[in-house]
Every structure is written in C-alpha cells, then in structure tokens.
Amino acid sequence: MTTNRIIALVLIALGIVLIYMGYQSSQGLDDQVSEALTGNFTDETMFYWLGGAIAVIAGVVMLRR
C-alpha cells in the first residue's frame, strides 16, 4: 500500500467519525433548542459536519488518483 492510499483511507475514516460526532451533537438538548429557536444548529455541530464532509471528499479524491 502506498503512502497516499493510507492517508486517503485515514481521511475517509476521520471524516466518517466527524460526521457521526456531528450527528450525536445535533441530538443534544442545546442543539435541539437552538434549532427550534433559530432554525440553525450550533457552530460546533456545523464544524463537525463540514469538517467530516471535507475529509471524506479529500480522501475519495486521493483514492481516485
């Protein structure tokens, strides 16, 4: 296995973990109240989701090359 492939797989795994953490965070009381009042999730939850999505996309792109 090449170094790039290992890094890509680590990025995909990290992205999946971050997306899962974002989901767990969105189910918390603070996020539920924030979403009910403002229509948006908290910044922390959004950072988890965005960071996870970016990591997964970067990993997939690295695997395709």
mmCIF file of the N, C-alpha and C atoms, coordinates in Angstrom:
data_MODEL
# 
_entry.id   MODEL 
# 
loop_
_atom_site.group_PDB 
_atom_site.id 
_atom_site.type_symbol 
_atom_site.label_atom_id 
_atom_site.label_alt_id 
_atom_site.label_comp_id 
_atom_site.label_asym_id 
_atom_site.label_entity_id 
_atom_site.label_seq_id 
_atom_site.pdbx_PDB_ins_code 
_atom_site.Cartn_x 
_atom_site.Cartn_y 
_atom_site.Cartn_z 
_atom_site.occupancy 
_atom_site.B_iso_or_equiv 
_atom_site.pdbx_formal_charge 
_atom_site.auth_seq_id 
_atom_site.auth_comp_id 
_atom_site.auth_asym_id 
_atom_site.auth_atom_id 
_atom_site.pdbx_PDB_model_num 
ATOM 1   N N  . MET A 1 1  ? 0.846   -1.175 0.000  1.00 0.00 ? 1  MET A N  1 
ATOM 2   C CA . MET A 1 1  ? 0.000   0.000  0.000  1.00 0.00 ? 1  MET A CA 1 
ATOM 3   C C  . MET A 1 1  ? 0.892   1.240  0.000  1.00 0.00 ? 1  MET A C  1 
ATOM 4   N N  . THR A 1 2  ? 0.543   2.191  -0.846 1.00 0.00 ? 2  THR A N  1 
ATOM 5   C CA . THR A 1 2  ? 1.331   3.411  -0.907 1.00 0.00 ? 2  THR A CA 1 
ATOM 6   C C  . THR A 1 2  ? 0.927   4.358  0.216  1.00 0.00 ? 2  THR A C  1 
ATOM 7   N N  . THR A 1 3  ? 1.779   5.314  0.440  1.00 0.00 ? 3  THR A N  1 
ATOM 8   C CA . THR A 1 3  ? 1.529   6.287  1.495  1.00 0.00 ? 3  THR A CA 1 
ATOM 9   C C  . THR A 1 3  ? 0.277   7.109  1.189  1.00 0.00 ? 3  THR A C  1 
ATOM 10  N N  . ASN A 1 4  ? 0.094   7.492  -0.062 1.00 0.00 ? 4  ASN A N  1 
ATOM 11  C CA . ASN A 1 4  ? -1.093  8.277  -0.429 1.00 0.00 ? 4  ASN A CA 1 
ATOM 12  C C  . ASN A 1 4  ? -2.383  7.505  -0.166 1.00 0.00 ? 4  ASN A C  1 
ATOM 13  N N  . ARG A 1 5  ? -2.385  6.224  -0.454 1.00 0.00 ? 5  ARG A N  1 
ATOM 14  C CA . ARG A 1 5  ? -3.586  5.416  -0.225 1.00 0.00 ? 5  ARG A CA 1 
ATOM 15  C C  . ARG A 1 5  ? -3.888  5.322  1.281  1.00 0.00 ? 5  ARG A C  1 
ATOM 16  N N  . ILE A 1 6  ? -2.860  5.168  2.089  1.00 0.00 ? 6  ILE A N  1 
ATOM 17  C CA . ILE A 1 6  ? -3.058  5.098  3.544  1.00 0.00 ? 6  ILE A CA 1 
ATOM 18  C C  . ILE A 1 6  ? -3.616  6.421  4.064  1.00 0.00 ? 6  ILE A C  1 
ATOM 19  N N  . ILE A 1 7  ? -3.050  7.533  3.596  1.00 0.00 ? 7  ILE A N  1 
ATOM 20  C CA . ILE A 1 7  ? -3.536  8.851  4.016  1.00 0.00 ? 7  ILE A CA 1 
ATOM 21  C C  . ILE A 1 7  ? -4.986  9.039  3.588  1.00 0.00 ? 7  ILE A C  1 
ATOM 22  N N  . ALA A 1 8  ? -5.324  8.600  2.380  1.00 0.00 ? 8  ALA A N  1 
ATOM 23  C CA . ALA A 1 8  ? -6.698  8.718  1.889  1.00 0.00 ? 8  ALA A CA 1 
ATOM 24  C C  . ALA A 1 8  ? -7.658  7.923  2.764  1.00 0.00 ? 8  ALA A C  1 
ATOM 25  N N  . LEU A 1 9  ? -7.287  6.707  3.111  1.00 0.00 ? 9  LEU A N  1 
ATOM 26  C CA . LEU A 1 9  ? -8.155  5.888  3.964  1.00 0.00 ? 9  LEU A CA 1 
ATOM 27  C C  . LEU A 1 9  ? -8.309  6.487  5.352  1.00 0.00 ? 9  LEU A C  1 
ATOM 28  N N  . VAL A 1 10 ? -7.239  7.069  5.878  1.00 0.00 ? 10 VAL A N  1 
ATOM 29  C CA . VAL A 1 10 ? -7.316  7.724  7.192  1.00 0.00 ? 10 VAL A CA 1 
ATOM 30  C C  . VAL A 1 10 ? -8.241  8.937  7.110  1.00 0.00 ? 10 VAL A C  1 
ATOM 31  N N  . LEU A 1 11 ? -8.142  9.709  6.028  1.00 0.00 ? 11 LEU A N  1 
ATOM 32  C CA . LEU A 1 11 ? -9.032  10.860 5.864  1.00 0.00 ? 11 LEU A CA 1 
ATOM 33  C C  . LEU A 1 11 ? -10.492 10.437 5.787  1.00 0.00 ? 11 LEU A C  1 
ATOM 34  N N  . ILE A 1 12 ? -10.773 9.378  5.067  1.00 0.00 ? 12 ILE A N  1 
ATOM 35  C CA . ILE A 1 12 ? -12.151 8.893  4.972  1.00 0.00 ? 12 ILE A CA 1 
ATOM 36  C C  . ILE A 1 12 ? -12.657 8.437  6.337  1.00 0.00 ? 12 ILE A C  1 
ATOM 37  N N  . ALA A 1 13 ? -11.839 7.697  7.057  1.00 0.00 ? 13 ALA A N  1 
ATOM 38  C CA . ALA A 1 13 ? -12.239 7.232  8.396  1.00 0.00 ? 13 ALA A CA 1 
ATOM 39  C C  . ALA A 1 13 ? -12.450 8.412  9.341  1.00 0.00 ? 13 ALA A C  1 
ATOM 40  N N  . LEU A 1 14 ? -11.546 9.383  9.299  1.00 0.00 ? 14 LEU A N  1 
ATOM 41  C CA . LEU A 1 14 ? -11.679 10.569 10.147 1.00 0.00 ? 14 LEU A CA 1 
ATOM 42  C C  . LEU A 1 14 ? -12.941 11.341 9.792  1.00 0.00 ? 14 LEU A C  1 
ATOM 43  N N  . GLY A 1 15 ? -13.223 11.461 8.507  1.00 0.00 ? 15 GLY A N  1 
ATOM 44  C CA . GLY A 1 15 ? -14.429 12.158 8.074  1.00 0.00 ? 15 GLY A CA 1 
ATOM 45  C C  . GLY A 1 15 ? -15.691 11.482 8.562  1.00 0.00 ? 15 GLY A C  1 
ATOM 46  N N  . ILE A 1 16 ? -15.712 10.161 8.494  1.00 0.00 ? 16 ILE A N  1 
ATOM 47  C CA . ILE A 1 16 ? -16.887 9.425  8.969  1.00 0.00 ? 16 ILE A CA 1 
ATOM 48  C C  . ILE A 1 16 ? -17.069 9.621  10.472 1.00 0.00 ? 16 ILE A C  1 
ATOM 49  N N  . VAL A 1 17 ? -15.983 9.607  11.207 1.00 0.00 ? 17 VAL A N  1 
ATOM 50  C CA . VAL A 1 17 ? -16.061 9.832  12.659 1.00 0.00 ? 17 VAL A CA 1 
ATOM 51  C C  . VAL A 1 17 ? -16.584 11.240 12.955 1.00 0.00 ? 17 VAL A C  1 
ATOM 52  N N  . LEU A 1 18 ? -16.089 12.238 12.217 1.00 0.00 ? 18 LEU A N  1 
ATOM 53  C CA . LEU A 1 18 ? -16.548 13.618 12.446 1.00 0.00 ? 18 LEU A CA 1 
ATOM 54  C C  . LEU A 1 18 ? -18.026 13.788 12.108 1.00 0.00 ? 18 LEU A C  1 
ATOM 55  N N  . ILE A 1 19 ? -18.474 13.164 11.026 1.00 0.00 ? 19 ILE A N  1 
ATOM 56  C CA . ILE A 1 19 ? -19.892 13.240 10.676 1.00 0.00 ? 19 ILE A CA 1 
ATOM 57  C C  . ILE A 1 19 ? -20.742 12.574 11.757 1.00 0.00 ? 19 ILE A C  1 
ATOM 58  N N  . TYR A 1 20 ? -20.279 11.436 12.273 1.00 0.00 ? 20 TYR A N  1 
ATOM 59  C CA . TYR A 1 20 ? -21.005 10.764 13.357 1.00 0.00 ? 20 TYR A CA 1 
ATOM 60  C C  . TYR A 1 20 ? -21.043 11.648 14.609 1.00 0.00 ? 20 TYR A C  1 
ATOM 61  N N  . MET A 1 21 ? -19.920 12.282 14.926 1.00 0.00 ? 21 MET A N  1 
ATOM 62  C CA . MET A 1 21 ? -19.891 13.171 16.097 1.00 0.00 ? 21 MET A CA 1 
ATOM 63  C C  . MET A 1 21 ? -20.837 14.358 15.897 1.00 0.00 ? 21 MET A C  1 
ATOM 64  N N  . GLY A 1 22 ? -20.925 14.857 14.671 1.00 0.00 ? 22 GLY A N  1 
ATOM 65  C CA . GLY A 1 22 ? -21.864 15.933 14.380 1.00 0.00 ? 22 GLY A CA 1 
ATOM 66  C C  . GLY A 1 22 ? -23.302 15.488 14.566 1.00 0.00 ? 22 GLY A C  1 
ATOM 67  N N  . TYR A 1 23 ? -23.593 14.265 14.135 1.00 0.00 ? 23 TYR A N  1 
ATOM 68  C CA . TYR A 1 23 ? -24.942 13.737 14.328 1.00 0.00 ? 23 TYR A CA 1 
ATOM 69  C C  . TYR A 1 23 ? -25.263 13.612 15.819 1.00 0.00 ? 23 TYR A C  1 
ATOM 70  N N  . GLN A 1 24 ? -24.325 13.058 16.576 1.00 0.00 ? 24 GLN A N  1 
ATOM 71  C CA . GLN A 1 24 ? -24.539 12.920 18.019 1.00 0.00 ? 24 GLN A CA 1 
ATOM 72  C C  . GLN A 1 24 ? -24.723 14.278 18.678 1.00 0.00 ? 24 GLN A C  1 
ATOM 73  N N  . SER A 1 25 ? -23.933 15.252 18.237 1.00 0.00 ? 25 SER A N  1 
ATOM 74  C CA . SER A 1 25 ? -24.041 16.602 18.786 1.00 0.00 ? 25 SER A CA 1 
ATOM 75  C C  . SER A 1 25 ? -25.392 17.223 18.449 1.00 0.00 ? 25 SER A C  1 
ATOM 76  N N  . SER A 1 26 ? -25.908 16.942 17.256 1.00 0.00 ? 26 SER A N  1 
ATOM 77  C CA . SER A 1 26 ? -27.181 17.532 16.849 1.00 0.00 ? 26 SER A CA 1 
ATOM 78  C C  . SER A 1 26 ? -28.355 16.974 17.636 1.00 0.00 ? 26 SER A C  1 
ATOM 79  N N  . GLN A 1 27 ? -28.173 15.833 18.278 1.00 0.00 ? 27 GLN A N  1 
ATOM 80  C CA . GLN A 1 27 ? -29.244 15.226 19.053 1.00 0.00 ? 27 GLN A CA 1 
ATOM 81  C C  . GLN A 1 27 ? -29.269 15.714 20.499 1.00 0.00 ? 27 GLN A C  1 
ATOM 82  N N  . GLY A 1 28 ? -28.291 16.546 20.876 1.00 0.00 ? 28 GLY A N  1 
ATOM 83  C CA . GLY A 1 28 ? -28.228 17.064 22.235 1.00 0.00 ? 28 GLY A CA 1 
ATOM 84  C C  . GLY A 1 28 ? -29.271 18.140 22.487 1.00 0.00 ? 28 GLY A C  1 
ATOM 85  N N  . LEU A 1 29 ? -29.540 18.388 23.748 1.00 0.00 ? 29 LEU A N  1 
ATOM 86  C CA . LEU A 1 29 ? -30.562 19.361 24.139 1.00 0.00 ? 29 LEU A CA 1 
ATOM 87  C C  . LEU A 1 29 ? -30.223 20.758 23.646 1.00 0.00 ? 29 LEU A C  1 
ATOM 88  N N  . ASP A 1 30 ? -28.954 21.152 23.745 1.00 0.00 ? 30 ASP A N  1 
ATOM 89  C CA . ASP A 1 30 ? -28.581 22.507 23.323 1.00 0.00 ? 30 ASP A CA 1 
ATOM 90  C C  . ASP A 1 30 ? -28.820 22.711 21.826 1.00 0.00 ? 30 ASP A C  1 
ATOM 91  N N  . ASP A 1 31 ? -28.527 21.714 21.027 1.00 0.00 ? 31 ASP A N  1 
ATOM 92  C CA . ASP A 1 31 ? -28.758 21.825 19.596 1.00 0.00 ? 31 ASP A CA 1 
ATOM 93  C C  . ASP A 1 31 ? -30.239 21.780 19.263 1.00 0.00 ? 31 ASP A C  1 
ATOM 94  N N  . GLN A 1 32 ? -30.982 20.990 19.976 1.00 0.00 ? 32 GLN A N  1 
ATOM 95  C CA . GLN A 1 32 ? -32.417 20.916 19.720 1.00 0.00 ? 32 GLN A CA 1 
ATOM 96  C C  . GLN A 1 32 ? -33.084 22.259 20.019 1.00 0.00 ? 32 GLN A C  1 
ATOM 97  N N  . VAL A 1 33 ? -32.681 22.893 21.123 1.00 0.00 ? 33 VAL A N  1 
ATOM 98  C CA . VAL A 1 33 ? -33.238 24.200 21.482 1.00 0.00 ? 33 VAL A CA 1 
ATOM 99  C C  . VAL A 1 33 ? -32.796 25.247 20.469 1.00 0.00 ? 33 VAL A C  1 
ATOM 100 N N  . SER A 1 34 ? -31.525 25.225 20.109 1.00 0.00 ? 34 SER A N  1 
ATOM 101 C CA . SER A 1 34 ? -31.001 26.187 19.135 1.00 0.00 ? 34 SER A CA 1 
ATOM 102 C C  . SER A 1 34 ? -31.716 26.057 17.795 1.00 0.00 ? 34 SER A C  1 
ATOM 103 N N  . GLU A 1 35 ? -31.936 24.838 17.352 1.00 0.00 ? 35 GLU A N  1 
ATOM 104 C CA . GLU A 1 35 ? -32.623 24.629 16.079 1.00 0.00 ? 35 GLU A CA 1 
ATOM 105 C C  . GLU A 1 35 ? -34.087 25.070 16.160 1.00 0.00 ? 35 GLU A C  1 
ATOM 106 N N  . ALA A 1 36 ? -34.706 24.821 17.286 1.00 0.00 ? 36 ALA A N  1 
ATOM 107 C CA . ALA A 1 36 ? -36.105 25.202 17.440 1.00 0.00 ? 36 ALA A CA 1 
ATOM 108 C C  . ALA A 1 36 ? -36.274 26.723 17.454 1.00 0.00 ? 36 ALA A C  1 
ATOM 109 N N  . LEU A 1 37 ? -35.337 27.426 18.070 1.00 0.00 ? 37 LEU A N  1 
ATOM 110 C CA . LEU A 1 37 ? -35.457 28.878 18.195 1.00 0.00 ? 37 LEU A CA 1 
ATOM 111 C C  . LEU A 1 37 ? -34.930 29.625 16.977 1.00 0.00 ? 37 LEU A C  1 
ATOM 112 N N  . THR A 1 38 ? -33.831 29.171 16.404 1.00 0.00 ? 38 THR A N  1 
ATOM 113 C CA . THR A 1 38 ? -33.200 29.914 15.308 1.00 0.00 ? 38 THR A CA 1 
ATOM 114 C C  . THR A 1 38 ? -33.311 29.229 13.955 1.00 0.00 ? 38 THR A C  1 
ATOM 115 N N  . GLY A 1 39 ? -33.615 27.946 13.962 1.00 0.00 ? 39 GLY A N  1 
ATOM 116 C CA . GLY A 1 39 ? -33.660 27.205 12.721 1.00 0.00 ? 39 GLY A CA 1 
ATOM 117 C C  . GLY A 1 39 ? -32.301 26.687 12.280 1.00 0.00 ? 39 GLY A C  1 
ATOM 118 N N  . ASN A 1 40 ? -31.269 26.947 13.072 1.00 0.00 ? 40 ASN A N  1 
ATOM 119 C CA . ASN A 1 40 ? -29.901 26.518 12.755 1.00 0.00 ? 40 ASN A CA 1 
ATOM 120 C C  . ASN A 1 40 ? -29.330 25.696 13.898 1.00 0.00 ? 40 ASN A C  1 
ATOM 121 N N  . PHE A 1 41 ? -28.393 24.818 13.548 1.00 0.00 ? 41 PHE A N  1 
ATOM 122 C CA . PHE A 1 41 ? -27.664 24.085 14.577 1.00 0.00 ? 41 PHE A CA 1 
ATOM 123 C C  . PHE A 1 41 ? -26.549 24.968 15.121 1.00 0.00 ? 41 PHE A C  1 
ATOM 124 N N  . THR A 1 42 ? -25.940 24.549 16.207 1.00 0.00 ? 42 THR A N  1 
ATOM 125 C CA . THR A 1 42 ? -24.839 25.318 16.774 1.00 0.00 ? 42 THR A CA 1 
ATOM 126 C C  . THR A 1 42 ? -23.619 25.254 15.857 1.00 0.00 ? 42 THR A C  1 
ATOM 127 N N  . ASP A 1 43 ? -22.700 26.182 16.056 1.00 0.00 ? 43 ASP A N  1 
ATOM 128 C CA . ASP A 1 43 ? -21.488 26.229 15.236 1.00 0.00 ? 43 ASP A CA 1 
ATOM 129 C C  . ASP A 1 43 ? -20.663 24.963 15.373 1.00 0.00 ? 43 ASP A C  1 
ATOM 130 N N  . GLU A 1 44 ? -20.590 24.420 16.583 1.00 0.00 ? 44 GLU A N  1 
ATOM 131 C CA . GLU A 1 44 ? -19.799 23.211 16.816 1.00 0.00 ? 44 GLU A CA 1 
ATOM 132 C C  . GLU A 1 44 ? -20.306 22.043 15.957 1.00 0.00 ? 44 GLU A C  1 
ATOM 133 N N  . THR A 1 45 ? -21.605 21.887 15.908 1.00 0.00 ? 45 THR A N  1 
ATOM 134 C CA . THR A 1 45 ? -22.190 20.814 15.106 1.00 0.00 ? 45 THR A CA 1 
ATOM 135 C C  . THR A 1 45 ? -21.897 21.022 13.628 1.00 0.00 ? 45 THR A C  1 
ATOM 136 N N  . MET A 1 46 ? -22.019 22.243 13.165 1.00 0.00 ? 46 MET A N  1 
ATOM 137 C CA . MET A 1 46 ? -21.747 22.535 11.759 1.00 0.00 ? 46 MET A CA 1 
ATOM 138 C C  . MET A 1 46 ? -20.279 22.288 11.418 1.00 0.00 ? 46 MET A C  1 
ATOM 139 N N  . PHE A 1 47 ? -19.369 22.606 12.334 1.00 0.00 ? 47 PHE A N  1 
ATOM 140 C CA . PHE A 1 47 ? -17.949 22.345 12.095 1.00 0.00 ? 47 PHE A CA 1 
ATOM 141 C C  . PHE A 1 47 ? -17.674 20.849 11.990 1.00 0.00 ? 47 PHE A C  1 
ATOM 142 N N  . TYR A 1 48 ? -18.340 20.063 12.814 1.00 0.00 ? 48 TYR A N  1 
ATOM 143 C CA . TYR A 1 48 ? -18.191 18.603 12.720 1.00 0.00 ? 48 TYR A CA 1 
ATOM 144 C C  . TYR A 1 48 ? -18.640 18.112 11.341 1.00 0.00 ? 48 TYR A C  1 
ATOM 145 N N  . TRP A 1 49 ? -19.823 18.543 10.928 1.00 0.00 ? 49 TRP A N  1 
ATOM 146 C CA . TRP A 1 49 ? -20.364 18.084 9.648  1.00 0.00 ? 49 TRP A CA 1 
ATOM 147 C C  . TRP A 1 49 ? -19.523 18.555 8.468  1.00 0.00 ? 49 TRP A C  1 
ATOM 148 N N  . LEU A 1 50 ? -19.158 19.826 8.462  1.00 0.00 ? 50 LEU A N  1 
ATOM 149 C CA . LEU A 1 50 ? -18.359 20.351 7.346  1.00 0.00 ? 50 LEU A CA 1 
ATOM 150 C C  . LEU A 1 50 ? -16.968 19.737 7.310  1.00 0.00 ? 50 LEU A C  1 
ATOM 151 N N  . GLY A 1 51 ? -16.347 19.631 8.471  1.00 0.00 ? 51 GLY A N  1 
ATOM 152 C CA . GLY A 1 51 ? -15.016 19.019 8.533  1.00 0.00 ? 51 GLY A CA 1 
ATOM 153 C C  . GLY A 1 51 ? -15.048 17.568 8.087  1.00 0.00 ? 51 GLY A C  1 
ATOM 154 N N  . GLY A 1 52 ? -16.073 16.849 8.502  1.00 0.00 ? 52 GLY A N  1 
ATOM 155 C CA . GLY A 1 52 ? -16.211 15.455 8.100  1.00 0.00 ? 52 GLY A CA 1 
ATOM 156 C C  . GLY A 1 52 ? -16.439 15.312 6.614  1.00 0.00 ? 52 GLY A C  1 
ATOM 157 N N  . ALA A 1 53 ? -17.291 16.162 6.059  1.00 0.00 ? 53 ALA A N  1 
ATOM 158 C CA . ALA A 1 53 ? -17.563 16.096 4.624  1.00 0.00 ? 53 ALA A CA 1 
ATOM 159 C C  . ALA A 1 53 ? -16.317 16.427 3.811  1.00 0.00 ? 53 ALA A C  1 
ATOM 160 N N  . ILE A 1 54 ? -15.579 17.436 4.228  1.00 0.00 ? 54 ILE A N  1 
ATOM 161 C CA . ILE A 1 54 ? -14.350 17.814 3.522  1.00 0.00 ? 54 ILE A CA 1 
ATOM 162 C C  . ILE A 1 54 ? -13.325 16.690 3.595  1.00 0.00 ? 54 ILE A C  1 
ATOM 163 N N  . ALA A 1 55 ? -13.189 16.072 4.765  1.00 0.00 ? 55 ALA A N  1 
ATOM 164 C CA . ALA A 1 55 ? -12.222 14.980 4.917  1.00 0.00 ? 55 ALA A CA 1 
ATOM 165 C C  . ALA A 1 55 ? -12.602 13.784 4.048  1.00 0.00 ? 55 ALA A C  1 
ATOM 166 N N  . VAL A 1 56 ? -13.878 13.435 4.003  1.00 0.00 ? 56 VAL A N  1 
ATOM 167 C CA . VAL A 1 56 ? -14.312 12.308 3.177  1.00 0.00 ? 56 VAL A CA 1 
ATOM 168 C C  . VAL A 1 56 ? -14.077 12.603 1.688  1.00 0.00 ? 56 VAL A C  1 
ATOM 169 N N  . ILE A 1 57 ? -14.436 13.794 1.258  1.00 0.00 ? 57 ILE A N  1 
ATOM 170 C CA . ILE A 1 57 ? -14.252 14.159 -0.142 1.00 0.00 ? 57 ILE A CA 1 
ATOM 171 C C  . ILE A 1 57 ? -12.767 14.160 -0.516 1.00 0.00 ? 57 ILE A C  1 
ATOM 172 N N  . ALA A 1 58 ? -11.929 14.714 0.366  1.00 0.00 ? 58 ALA A N  1 
ATOM 173 C CA . ALA A 1 58 ? -10.491 14.730 0.093  1.00 0.00 ? 58 ALA A CA 1 
ATOM 174 C C  . ALA A 1 58 ? -9.934  13.306 0.025  1.00 0.00 ? 58 ALA A C  1 
ATOM 175 N N  . GLY A 1 59 ? -10.393 12.442 0.907  1.00 0.00 ? 59 GLY A N  1 
ATOM 176 C CA . GLY A 1 59 ? -9.948  11.052 0.894  1.00 0.00 ? 59 GLY A CA 1 
ATOM 177 C C  . GLY A 1 59 ? -10.357 10.323 -0.373 1.00 0.00 ? 59 GLY A C  1 
ATOM 178 N N  . VAL A 1 60 ? -11.579 10.550 -0.810 1.00 0.00 ? 60 VAL A N  1 
ATOM 179 C CA . VAL A 1 60 ? -12.061 9.893  -2.035 1.00 0.00 ? 60 VAL A CA 1 
ATOM 180 C C  . VAL A 1 60 ? -11.280 10.398 -3.245 1.00 0.00 ? 60 VAL A C  1 
ATOM 181 N N  . VAL A 1 61 ? -11.036 11.698 -3.294 1.00 0.00 ? 61 VAL A N  1 
ATOM 182 C CA . VAL A 1 61 ? -10.268 12.256 -4.405 1.00 0.00 ? 61 VAL A CA 1 
ATOM 183 C C  . VAL A 1 61 ? -8.864  11.679 -4.424 1.00 0.00 ? 61 VAL A C  1 
ATOM 184 N N  . MET A 1 62 ? -8.245  11.538 -3.261 1.00 0.00 ? 62 MET A N  1 
ATOM 185 C CA . MET A 1 62 ? -6.908  10.961 -3.202 1.00 0.00 ? 62 MET A CA 1 
ATOM 186 C C  . MET A 1 62 ? -6.907  9.501  -3.640 1.00 0.00 ? 62 MET A C  1 
ATOM 187 N N  . LEU A 1 63 ? -7.950  8.760  -3.310 1.00 0.00 ? 63 LEU A N  1 
ATOM 188 C CA . LEU A 1 63 ? -8.028  7.368  -3.736 1.00 0.00 ? 63 LEU A CA 1 
ATOM 189 C C  . LEU A 1 63 ? -8.204  7.225  -5.246 1.00 0.00 ? 63 LEU A C  1 
ATOM 190 N N  . ARG A 1 64 ? -8.912  8.164  -5.844 1.00 0.00 ? 64 ARG A N  1 
ATOM 191 C CA . ARG A 1 64 ? -9.185  8.097  -7.274 1.00 0.00 ? 64 ARG A CA 1 
ATOM 192 C C  . ARG A 1 64 ? -7.958  8.404  -8.124 1.00 0.00 ? 64 ARG A C  1 
ATOM 193 N N  . ARG A 1 65 ? -6.983  9.125  -7.573 1.00 0.00 ? 65 ARG A N  1 
ATOM 194 C CA . ARG A 1 65 ? -5.777  9.486  -8.344 1.00 0.00 ? 65 ARG A CA 1 
ATOM 195 C C  . ARG A 1 65 ? -4.808  8.379  -8.418 1.00 0.00 ? 65 ARG A C  1 
# 
